[in-house]
Amino acid sequence: MILPRGTDGRAGSGGGKTRGRSGDQGDGRIDGQGGQVGGQGSEVNDGVNGVPDFSTIIAPQLQNLLPTIVAQVGDQGRGQGNGRNENNDAVNDNIQGDVSRGCTYKEFLACNPKKYDGKGGAIVYTLWIEKMESVRDMSGCRDNQKVKYTASLFVGKALTWWNSQIHTRGREATVGMSLEDFKILTRDEFCPSNEMQKLETELWNHVMVGAGHAAYTDRFHELTRLVPHLVTPESKRIERYVYGLDPQIQGMVAVTEPKIIQKAVQIAGTLTNEARNGLVV
């Protein structure tokens, strides 16, 4: 269930922890920071440079357009097929290797994977991990090859750390861990906790301002790539995305009960465009 922004409890002046909503995530506000976001919303309600609040220009007929918009989005989805996975990564059987047989290390290196030195913080680490997902898909690595091949790209600080893990845990246990455990272990090591906390806070406070659907969506995708553990599984990603939309757009998207994030984005974008067009006519 997606609660409208502004209807549940506001955060108090606590120590930066989120208050629960729907039992599994914060209410989109951080204690002690509600004033900042609330102030932002107030500015929008009063209008900026003479432009009225976006929510006040959403005419009742926009609600009547919703079934047509949902149908259009559904048709687009069927035309595109299901060529993307939950993380919005392209999947193409023609470029993937034979996963059943795996791949040789030479075939893996032929996909030009980048080395990683453990520096650069959360953003550099996340971009590298995402690139490695594509490399593993293209080369056709088996599950039991993924960690071994990925870790072979460590250099410098990262290699020193990885060797210490092998020494402590044993080579077989370290190289044989699951890819998910590998991601958790490396994220904890190479993404500073204070940097991660700032990104998590920004995601919880991220909301759509006025008719800025594109800006809201772009930053939402950037943040969820950096802190994916906060929006996993897909249902949680959709819930957080819808929660940050303009309150009236939010309600209309929520009733469509989108099952994939792309559909939620498309419906919200179409509704926003219709409302914006209504402002200028």
VOVEX-129070 format. One record per residue (C-alpha): x, y, z; residue number from 0. Coordinates in pm, 1 decimal. Each point is the difference from the previous one (the first is absolute). Layout:
! VOVEX-129070
((X Y Z) NUM),
...
END
This chain:
! VOVEX-129070
((0.0 0.0 0.0) 0),
((138.6 342.2 -98.2) 1),
((-88.7 280.0 238.2) 2),
((-33.5 351.8 -143.9) 3),
((280.2 235.8 89.5) 4),
((-93.8 224.6 285.2) 5),
((-270.7 -224.9 145.1) 6),
((212.2 -213.7 230.0) 7),
((204.2 110.3 300.3) 8),
((261.7 267.4 -41.9) 9),
((349.8 -65.2 125.7) 10),
((106.3 159.1 322.6) 11),
((334.4 130.4 113.3) 12),
((167.1 -334.7 54.3) 13),
((340.6 -126.1 -93.6) 14),
((-38.8 -56.2 -368.7) 15),
((-185.4 -331.9 -7.7) 16),
((-300.8 -57.0 -215.8) 17),
((-336.2 -70.8 152.6) 18),
((-176.0 -308.8 -124.3) 19),
((-264.4 3.7 -271.5) 20),
((-183.8 -309.2 -121.0) 21),
((217.7 -196.4 236.9) 22),
((314.6 -16.8 -214.0) 23),
((126.3 342.1 -95.6) 24),
((13.7 357.8 118.5) 25),
((-279.4 243.5 -71.8) 26),
((215.6 176.8 -253.7) 27),
((121.2 254.2 254.8) 28),
((298.6 2.2 230.6) 29),
((-31.6 113.3 363.0) 30),
((119.0 352.2 35.5) 31),
((-19.9 63.2 -372.4) 32),
((-372.5 10.6 -54.5) 33),
((9.4 376.6 11.6) 34),
((223.5 17.6 -302.7) 35),
((-225.5 -209.8 -214.9) 36),
((-311.8 156.5 142.0) 37),
((141.5 339.4 -83.0) 38),
((61.1 -112.9 -353.0) 39),
((-359.9 -111.2 -30.2) 40),
((-120.1 332.6 140.7) 41),
((191.3 186.3 -265.8) 42),
((-169.8 -203.6 -268.0) 43),
((-345.0 53.1 151.2) 44),
((45.9 376.3 1.4) 45),
((119.4 -1.0 -357.8) 46),
((335.9 97.0 -144.6) 47),
((37.7 311.1 -217.0) 48),
((-373.5 23.0 -45.3) 49),
((-43.6 -364.0 -111.9) 50),
((-272.3 -167.8 207.7) 51),
((48.2 -319.6 197.0) 52),
((12.8 -300.1 -234.0) 53),
((-255.6 -194.2 203.2) 54),
((-258.4 278.4 -34.2) 55),
((2.3 -18.0 -380.1) 56),
((-82.2 -370.2 -22.0) 57),
((-356.5 18.0 -126.9) 58),
((-257.5 -271.3 82.9) 59),
((0.2 -107.1 -365.2) 60),
((358.8 -121.2 48.6) 61),
((-140.0 -269.4 225.7) 62),
((-235.3 -97.6 -281.8) 63),
((298.2 -39.3 -234.9) 64),
((165.8 -252.7 228.0) 65),
((-154.8 -317.8 -153.5) 66),
((108.1 113.8 -347.8) 67),
((352.7 77.1 122.2) 68),
((28.8 -338.6 171.4) 69),
((-115.8 -173.9 -317.5) 70),
((254.6 190.8 -210.4) 71),
((282.1 -87.7 237.2) 72),
((-107.6 -364.5 -6.2) 73),
((10.6 -5.8 -379.8) 74),
((347.9 153.5 -0.4) 75),
((119.4 -261.3 247.9) 76),
((-127.3 -285.5 -213.6) 77),
((171.6 147.2 -303.7) 78),
((330.4 24.0 182.2) 79),
((-11.8 -353.6 134.4) 80),
((172.4 -99.4 322.3) 81),
((355.4 61.9 -106.3) 82),
((98.8 152.5 332.0) 83),
((43.3 -150.0 339.1) 84),
((-100.0 137.4 340.6) 85),
((305.7 226.7 14.1) 86),
((-83.0 148.3 -342.3) 87),
((302.5 -170.4 -154.6) 88),
((-28.2 -98.5 -364.7) 89),
((-25.5 -372.1 -57.7) 90),
((73.9 -133.9 -344.8) 91),
((46.9 -370.7 -56.3) 92),
((196.2 75.8 -314.8) 93),
((281.6 169.1 190.4) 94),
((11.6 -230.2 299.9) 95),
((228.1 -299.0 9.4) 96),
((-106.0 -356.7 62.7) 97),
((-64.0 24.6 373.3) 98),
((-31.7 -377.2 32.4) 99),
((364.5 -51.0 -96.7) 100),
((127.1 323.3 150.9) 101),
((292.0 182.6 -155.7) 102),
((374.8 -14.2 1.9) 103),
((197.2 275.0 169.9) 104),
((122.7 105.6 -344.2) 105),
((-359.9 44.6 -117.4) 106),
((-75.3 199.5 313.6) 107),
((294.5 234.1 -62.7) 108),
((-104.8 36.9 -363.3) 109),
((-299.1 201.8 127.7) 110),
((245.0 268.5 121.5) 111),
((-83.5 9.8 372.4) 112),
((148.4 292.0 193.6) 113),
((239.0 -49.0 288.3) 114),
((-97.8 138.0 339.8) 115),
((237.0 146.9 257.3) 116),
((-245.3 55.5 286.5) 117),
((14.9 379.3 -22.7) 118),
((-263.3 260.0 -87.5) 119),
((-271.1 -78.8 252.4) 120),
((-355.8 -117.4 -59.6) 121),
((-51.9 151.5 -344.4) 122),
((312.9 -149.1 -159.2) 123),
((-67.1 -335.3 165.9) 124),
((-362.7 -10.3 -116.4) 125),
((88.7 86.7 -360.4) 126),
((263.1 -274.5 -1.1) 127),
((-240.0 -259.1 144.1) 128),
((-261.4 92.3 -262.9) 129),
((254.4 -31.4 -279.3) 130),
((102.9 -339.8 133.3) 131),
((-362.4 -117.4 -16.4) 132),
((3.6 70.3 -373.7) 133),
((335.8 -170.1 -45.7) 134),
((-115.2 -313.8 180.1) 135),
((-317.9 -10.3 -208.9) 136),
((186.5 38.0 -328.4) 137),
((268.1 -254.2 83.6) 138),
((-249.0 -256.0 130.2) 139),
((162.7 -67.0 337.0) 140),
((-139.8 -281.7 210.2) 141),
((-95.5 85.5 356.4) 142),
((310.8 -170.7 136.4) 143),
((222.6 211.1 -227.6) 144),
((-143.2 344.1 70.0) 145),
((175.7 85.3 326.3) 146),
((331.3 -154.5 -106.4) 147),
((12.2 187.2 -330.1) 148),
((-128.0 328.8 143.8) 149),
((249.7 -1.2 287.6) 150),
((283.2 -63.6 -245.8) 151),
((-41.8 363.3 -106.9) 152),
((97.7 136.4 340.3) 153),
((322.7 202.0 6.5) 154),
((175.7 212.6 259.8) 155),
((-200.2 62.7 316.2) 156),
((-280.6 -230.1 -111.4) 157),
((236.2 -289.1 -71.9) 158),
((170.7 38.3 337.2) 159),
((-337.8 -13.3 172.3) 160),
((-114.5 -302.2 -204.3) 161),
((316.8 -192.0 82.8) 162),
((-62.7 67.8 368.0) 163),
((-349.5 -148.4 -37.9) 164),
((147.9 -313.3 -157.2) 165),
((251.9 -26.2 282.7) 166),
((-272.4 36.8 264.8) 167),
((-281.3 -201.7 -155.3) 168),
((193.0 -243.3 -212.4) 169),
((25.9 4.9 -379.2) 170),
((-277.8 -249.3 -67.5) 171),
((-253.8 173.9 222.2) 172),
((90.6 347.5 -127.8) 173),
((2.2 -73.6 -371.2) 174),
((-300.4 -229.7 37.1) 175),
((-231.4 252.5 167.3) 176),
((-319.6 102.0 -179.7) 177),
((-2.7 309.9 -217.1) 178),
((-247.0 170.1 233.7) 179),
((226.7 -63.0 299.9) 180),
((291.4 133.6 -204.4) 181),
((-190.4 320.0 -75.7) 182),
((-92.5 51.7 363.7) 183),
((356.7 -64.9 116.0) 184),
((157.5 234.0 -254.8) 185),
((-260.4 272.9 47.9) 186),
((61.5 0.6 374.0) 187),
((372.7 29.6 -62.0) 188),
((18.9 253.7 -281.1) 189),
((-302.3 223.0 63.7) 190),
((62.8 219.9 307.1) 191),
((-287.6 -20.0 248.7) 192),
((-38.3 379.8 25.3) 193),
((-25.3 26.0 -379.5) 194),
((-255.9 -279.0 -13.6) 195),
((-203.8 163.0 277.2) 196),
((-16.3 327.4 -194.1) 197),
((-120.8 -182.3 -311.1) 198),
((-259.3 -195.1 199.5) 199),
((-124.5 321.4 160.2) 200),
((-25.9 169.7 -337.5) 201),
((-201.5 -288.8 -139.8) 202),
((-247.3 3.9 289.7) 203),
((-44.3 377.7 -38.3) 204),
((-12.4 2.6 -380.3) 205),
((-331.2 138.5 -128.6) 206),
((-135.2 143.2 -322.3) 207),
((-10.6 380.6 -3.9) 208),
((-270.4 162.0 -209.9) 209),
((-20.5 -151.9 -347.1) 210),
((361.5 -118.5 9.5) 211),
((-74.2 -363.8 -75.7) 212),
((309.6 -57.6 -215.4) 213),
((237.7 148.4 258.0) 214),
((-164.6 -197.4 280.0) 215),
((16.4 -326.8 -195.3) 216),
((360.4 44.4 -115.9) 217),
((126.8 65.1 351.5) 218),
((-212.3 -282.1 140.0) 219),
((167.5 -247.0 -237.5) 220),
((344.8 136.6 87.0) 221),
((-61.2 -37.1 372.6) 222),
((-148.3 -347.7 -22.2) 223),
((305.4 -115.2 -195.2) 224),
((219.3 122.0 286.5) 225),
((-211.1 -144.5 283.5) 226),
((-186.2 -291.0 -162.7) 227),
((-46.1 -180.6 331.8) 228),
((-258.8 261.4 100.1) 229),
((-224.6 -70.3 -299.0) 230),
((23.5 -375.4 -37.2) 231),
((-214.0 -182.4 -106.5) 232),
((-170.9 171.9 -294.8) 233),
((-321.9 57.7 195.1) 234),
((192.2 210.6 251.2) 235),
((163.1 200.5 -280.1) 236),
((-341.3 76.6 -150.3) 237),
((-145.6 94.2 338.2) 238),
((279.9 246.8 71.8) 239),
((-19.4 149.8 -350.0) 240),
((-375.4 53.4 17.6) 241),
((28.2 139.5 353.1) 242),
((221.5 286.6 -119.7) 243),
((-227.4 112.9 -284.0) 244),
((-216.9 309.4 17.2) 245),
((-282.3 -94.8 241.8) 246),
((-278.3 5.8 -259.1) 247),
((204.4 -178.2 -265.1) 248),
((105.3 -245.9 269.7) 249),
((-356.7 -102.4 75.5) 250),
((-85.6 -62.9 -364.3) 251),
((313.3 -206.7 -61.3) 252),
((-55.4 -199.6 319.2) 253),
((-349.4 -113.4 -98.7) 254),
((139.2 -154.2 -320.9) 255),
((212.3 -233.4 215.3) 256),
((301.7 -12.8 -237.2) 257),
((203.9 -320.2 26.0) 258),
((320.0 130.5 -160.3) 259),
((175.1 332.1 53.1) 260),
((-7.2 86.5 -371.9) 261),
((-379.0 -0.6 -1.5) 262),
((-16.9 223.6 308.2) 263),
((240.9 244.7 -165.7) 264),
((-193.1 4.2 -327.1) 265),
((-337.8 57.6 163.4) 266),
((137.0 274.1 225.0) 267),
((172.1 168.2 -294.5) 268),
((-310.9 -5.6 -216.3) 269),
((-217.6 139.1 279.4) 270),
((254.0 275.3 65.3) 271),
((12.6 95.6 -367.2) 272),
((-379.5 13.3 -21.5) 273),
((-11.2 225.5 305.4) 274),
((277.0 222.9 -136.6) 275),
((-181.6 33.7 -331.9) 276),
((-309.5 101.3 190.8) 277),
((196.5 287.3 155.1) 278),
((103.3 158.2 -328.2) 279),
((-331.5 -21.1 -192.0) 280),
END
